[in-house]
């Protein structure tokens, strides 16, 4: 089937040669220097009401902005579930296509349309054929951001493996321009199918090589972790952009990269921290997100090993976010998938300085909403729910920082004495030492 394309349409994927002669599938991740314009698409279903869809699209817009794209319009449709062929109804697709054409006629080029769910190969092909612009789904957008953010060889290898895992079942959409025919076997071995089989074999070989590299990296990291001495390991976990790196910098007095964008941290950073007379290891890990691609979880297992081997998890939560409770559930589910649900943990509510609420009028008899709850009421409700096993801080303003250090000291010291009862690292505090009797 031959797919027609407008003069403004560029395929979202291309095939480029490796240095060793093999072809490599490369994503054209958004370039920060060149702003692209996009439209967002989401569904309102019985399982996902309009409020939740709006919040998901807000997050998708933040992802697009992180990748360097500007959102100009949103489209939603009420359905019982995604259409298996076109995701949306054909009428909604035609509406989006008409809007794109109207924008182009007005001189406003629309670079791409981003869908809030992962699309199948069939859905991608049919949507591209109808809209004739670049189509991305939530998974490919996150992968592009990861590719843009990756700095070390470890992160780049993990991202590349995740990209190949995502693209392997979608290879058929890359070769529609060769009129590849499907079905049967006799007389249908056209150039498109030959190239498809070749690319599939190349990608599978490349994935095997990347898995071997990650296995080597994992062994190296295991050796590094084994050489860190007998110290308690504390890991910062949480949703993306909740302030983990800022808190890491505050506790360790280091300069870990922190930015108000999603996935600012990809590589796990480990620092030695000393609170009073107690040294321990603190690690900053990659943030989690809703609908986190399974391929990313699989590829980043070596990075997330810091979470698995941690003695204590500090779950950082952005209390100023309107849906922070949903974010807590996402992180807890991801930790359960990693087999870390039973680890000792503590919730740290961050960004209390950014919390906003609107008091209700005395004459307002409508039920109170999340926006009408004061910070004090929220603190008391959560401390009651968690039996006091939580703290409310601002890493940016250092609010309750001394309390955090003291609580962290008490927890880590208790673990340290139990795990390493004869460890010389835990030295005596000089200011508390009692003078010895003269003989």
ZAMARGU-4260 file (C-alpha; in steps of 0.2 Angstrom, whole numbers, plus 5000, padded with zeros to 4 digits):
<rodrens>
0) 5000/5000/5000 | 5007/5016/4995 | 5005/5031/5007 | 5003/5048/5000 | 5012/5062/5009
5) 5011/5081/5009 | 5026/5091/5004 | 5028/5096/5022 | 5028/5079/5029 | 5044/5070/5034
10) 5045/5053/5041 | 5047/5052/5059 | 5060/5038/5057 | 5075/5036/5045 | 5087/5022/5041
15) 5105/5027/5042 | 5121/5017/5040 | 5132/5011/5055 | 5150/5015/5054 | 5153/4997/5051
20) 5141/4996/5036 | 5125/4991/5045 | 5110/5002/5044 | 5104/5009/5060 | 5087/5015/5064
25) 5088/5033/5072 | 5074/5043/5079 | 5074/5062/5075 | 5072/5068/5092 | 5066/5086/5094
30) 5081/5098/5093 | 5080/5111/5107 | 5087/5125/5095 | 5073/5123/5083 | 5056/5124/5091
35) 5043/5113/5083 | 5024/5116/5085 | 5012/5102/5089 | 4994/5096/5094 | 4990/5085/5108
40) 4977/5071/5107 | 4969/5061/5121 | 4954/5051/5125 | 4940/5052/5138 | 4935/5035/5143
45) 4925/5027/5157 | 4941/5023/5165 | 4949/5040/5162 | 4937/5055/5165 | 4939/5072/5158
50) 4948/5079/5173 | 4961/5065/5173 | 4963/5067/5154 | 4966/5086/5156 | 4979/5082/5169
55) 4987/5069/5157 | 4988/5081/5143 | 4995/5094/5154 | 5009/5082/5158 | 5011/5078/5140
60) 5013/5096/5136 | 5027/5097/5149 | 5035/5083/5140 | 5033/5091/5123 | 5041/5107/5130
65) 5055/5097/5138 | 5058/5090/5121 | 5058/5108/5113 | 5041/5108/5105 | 5027/5121/5108
70) 5009/5115/5109 | 4996/5125/5100 | 4980/5115/5102 | 4973/5100/5110 | 4960/5087/5104
75) 4950/5075/5115 | 4936/5063/5111 | 4924/5052/5121 | 4926/5034/5117 | 4923/5018/5127
80) 4941/5014/5122 | 4955/5017/5109 | 4950/5012/5091 | 4961/4997/5086 | 4963/5004/5069
85) 4964/5023/5070 | 4964/5026/5089 | 4951/5040/5087 | 4935/5040/5077 | 4938/5043/5058
90) 4927/5059/5060 | 4939/5066/5074 | 4954/5062/5063 | 4946/5072/5048 | 4943/5086/5060
95) 4961/5086/5065 | 4967/5085/5047 | 4956/5100/5042 | 4963/5110/5056 | 4981/5106/5051
100) 4976/5112/5033 | 4968/5128/5039 | 4984/5132/5049 | 4995/5128/5035 | 4985/5140/5024
105) 4986/5153/5037 | 5005/5151/5037 | 5006/5142/5053 | 5015/5125/5050 | 5011/5111/5062
110) 5026/5099/5064 | 5018/5085/5073 | 5003/5077/5082 | 5007/5068/5099 | 4995/5055/5106
115) 4994/5052/5125 | 4995/5033/5123 | 5006/5021/5115 | 5001/5017/5097 | 5002/5001/5088
120) 5011/5000/5071 | 4994/4998/5062 | 4987/5014/5071 | 5003/5024/5067 | 5002/5019/5049
125) 4984/5024/5047 | 4985/5040/5057 | 5000/5046/5047 | 4991/5041/5031 | 4976/5052/5036
130) 4985/5067/5044 | 5000/5067/5034 | 5011/5075/5047 | 5024/5067/5059 | 5015/5056/5072
135) 5022/5053/5090 | 5015/5044/5104 | 5019/5046/5123 | 5032/5032/5123 | 5041/5038/5108
140) 5041/5056/5115 | 5049/5050/5131 | 5062/5040/5122 | 5067/5055/5112 | 5069/5065/5128
145) 5079/5051/5136 | 5090/5051/5120 | 5092/5070/5121 | 5096/5069/5140 | 5108/5054/5139
150) 5126/5059/5143 | 5136/5044/5149 | 5139/5029/5139 | 5129/5019/5151 | 5113/5030/5148
155) 5116/5031/5129 | 5117/5012/5128 | 5101/5009/5139 | 5091/5022/5129 | 5097/5015/5112
160) 5091/4998/5117 | 5074/5004/5123 | 5072/5013/5106 | 5076/4997/5096 | 5064/4987/5107
165) 5050/5000/5104 | 5054/5001/5085 | 5056/4983/5081 | 5037/4979/5080 | 5034/4995/5070
170) 5047/4992/5056 | 5033/4990/5043 | 5029/5008/5043 | 5046/5013/5038 | 5045/5004/5021
175) 5028/5009/5014 | 5036/5020/5001 | 5043/5004/4993 | 5025/4997/4991 | 5029/4982/5001
180) 5015/4969/4999 | 5009/4958/5013 | 5001/4940/5013 | 5007/4925/5004 | 5024/4920/4999
185) 5025/4917/4980 | 5029/4932/4969 | 5028/4944/4984 | 5047/4945/4988 | 5048/4964/4983
190) 5062/4976/4988 | 5052/4982/5003 | 5050/4966/5011 | 5068/4961/5008 | 5074/4978/5016
195) 5062/4975/5030 | 5069/4958/5034 | 5087/4965/5033 | 5083/4979/5045 | 5074/4967/5057
200) 5090/4956/5057 | 5101/4971/5059 | 5091/4977/5074 | 5091/4961/5082 | 5110/4959/5081
205) 5112/4977/5087 | 5100/4973/5102 | 5111/4958/5106 | 5126/4968/5106 | 5118/4982/5117
210) 5112/4969/5130 | 5130/4962/5131 | 5137/4980/5134 | 5124/4982/5148 | 5128/4966/5155
215) 5147/4971/5156 | 5142/4988/5163 | 5131/4980/5176 | 5146/4969/5182 | 5157/4985/5183
220) 5143/4993/5193 | 5142/4978/5204 | 5160/4979/5208 | 5159/4997/5211 | 5145/4995/5223
225) 5155/4981/5232 | 5170/4993/5234 | 5160/5006/5243 | 5164/4999/5260 | 5152/4995/5274
230) 5140/5010/5273 | 5121/5011/5273 | 5114/5015/5256 | 5100/5028/5254 | 5091/5031/5238
235) 5080/5045/5232 | 5065/5040/5222 | 5050/5048/5216 | 5040/5055/5201 | 5050/5065/5189
240) 5053/5084/5193 | 5049/5083/5211 | 5065/5090/5217 | 5076/5074/5220 | 5092/5082/5213
245) 5089/5098/5222 | 5088/5088/5238 | 5103/5078/5233 | 5113/5094/5231 | 5108/5100/5248
250) 5112/5085/5258 | 5128/5080/5249 | 5134/5098/5246 | 5137/5093/5228 | 5133/5100/5211
255) 5121/5087/5203 | 5112/5094/5188 | 5095/5100/5193 | 5082/5109/5181 | 5063/5112/5181
260) 5061/5100/5166 | 5056/5082/5166 | 5070/5068/5167 | 5084/5080/5171 | 5093/5066/5179
265) 5095/5049/5169 | 5111/5042/5177 | 5111/5037/5195 | 5123/5049/5205 | 5130/5042/5221
270) 5138/5053/5234 | 5145/5050/5251 | 5136/5060/5264 | 5141/5063/5283 | 5128/5069/5295
275) 5135/5073/5312 | 5147/5058/5315 | 5138/5046/5303 | 5143/5043/5285 | 5132/5035/5272
280) 5129/5034/5253 | 5115/5044/5245 | 5110/5040/5227 | 5099/5051/5215 | 5089/5040/5203
285) 5079/5043/5187 | 5062/5049/5190 | 5046/5039/5186 | 5031/5044/5176 | 5014/5038/5172
290) 5013/5026/5158 | 5032/5023/5159 | 5037/5013/5144 | 5040/4995/5149 | 5055/4995/5137
295) 5063/5009/5147 | 5060/5000/5164 | 5069/4984/5156 | 5083/4994/5148 | 5086/5004/5164
300) 5087/4989/5176 | 5106/4992/5179 | 5103/5010/5183 | 5088/5005/5195 | 5099/4992/5204
305) 5104/5007/5215 | 5086/5006/5221 | 5086/4988/5223 | 5101/4987/5234 | 5097/5002/5244
310) 5094/5000/5263 | 5082/5015/5264 | 5071/5023/5251 | 5067/5042/5253 | 5051/5044/5242
315) 5051/5062/5237 | 5034/5070/5233 | 5030/5087/5226 | 5016/5092/5237 | 5012/5108/5227
320) 5006/5097/5212 | 4987/5095/5211 | 4988/5077/5208 | 5002/5072/5220 | 4992/5057/5227
325) 4991/5049/5210 | 5010/5052/5208 | 5013/5043/5224 | 5003/5028/5218 | 5013/5028/5201
330) 5029/5027/5211 | 5023/5014/5223 | 5017/5003/5208 | 5034/5005/5199 | 5044/5001/5215
335) 5033/4985/5217 | 5037/4981/5199 | 5055/4982/5203 | 5053/4971/5218 | 5056/4985/5231
340) 5039/4987/5239 | 5044/4980/5255 | 5060/4990/5258 | 5060/5002/5272 | 5055/5019/5266
345) 5049/5036/5271 | 5039/5050/5262 | 5047/5067/5260 | 5034/5080/5255 | 5044/5093/5245
350) 5040/5111/5239 | 5030/5117/5253 | 5035/5134/5248 | 5025/5132/5231 | 5009/5125/5239
355) 4994/5136/5235 | 4976/5134/5241 | 4960/5144/5240 | 4950/5146/5257 | 4931/5144/5255
360) 4919/5158/5258 | 4908/5155/5274 | 4893/5156/5263 | 4899/5143/5251 | 4890/5127/5255
365) 4897/5116/5241 | 4909/5102/5246 | 4927/5107/5249 | 4939/5102/5235 | 4958/5098/5235
370) 4961/5117/5231 | 4952/5122/5247 | 4963/5112/5259 | 4976/5122/5268 | 4994/5116/5270
375) 4992/5114/5289 | 4977/5103/5287 | 4986/5093/5273 | 5001/5090/5284 | 4990/5084/5299
380) 4980/5072/5288 | 4995/5064/5280 | 5005/5063/5296 | 4990/5054/5304 | 4988/5043/5289
385) 5007/5038/5289 | 5008/5038/5308 | 5021/5052/5307 | 5032/5043/5295 | 5034/5058/5284
390) 5041/5075/5283 | 5037/5092/5275 | 5051/5102/5268 | 5057/5114/5255 | 5074/5109/5247
395) 5074/5125/5238 | 5071/5136/5254 | 5079/5124/5266 | 5063/5123/5276 | 5063/5110/5290
400) 5081/5105/5283 | 5088/5102/5301 | 5073/5091/5305 | 5076/5081/5290 | 5095/5079/5294
405) 5090/5073/5312 | 5077/5061/5306 | 5088/5054/5293 | 5103/5052/5305 | 5092/5042/5318
410) 5085/5030/5304 | 5102/5027/5296 | 5111/5025/5313 | 5099/5012/5318 | 5101/5003/5302
415) 5120/5005/5303 | 5122/4998/5320 | 5111/4983/5316 | 5120/4979/5299 | 5138/4983/5304
420) 5139/4982/5323 | 5158/4982/5322 | 5161/4995/5309 | 5174/5008/5313 | 5166/5021/5301
425) 5154/5026/5315 | 5166/5036/5325 | 5162/5044/5342 | 5156/5062/5342 | 5170/5072/5350
430) 5159/5085/5358 | 5149/5071/5367 | 5164/5061/5373 | 5166/5060/5392 | 5183/5063/5399
435) 5192/5047/5405 | 5196/5046/5424 | 5214/5048/5428 | 5223/5033/5433
</rodrens>
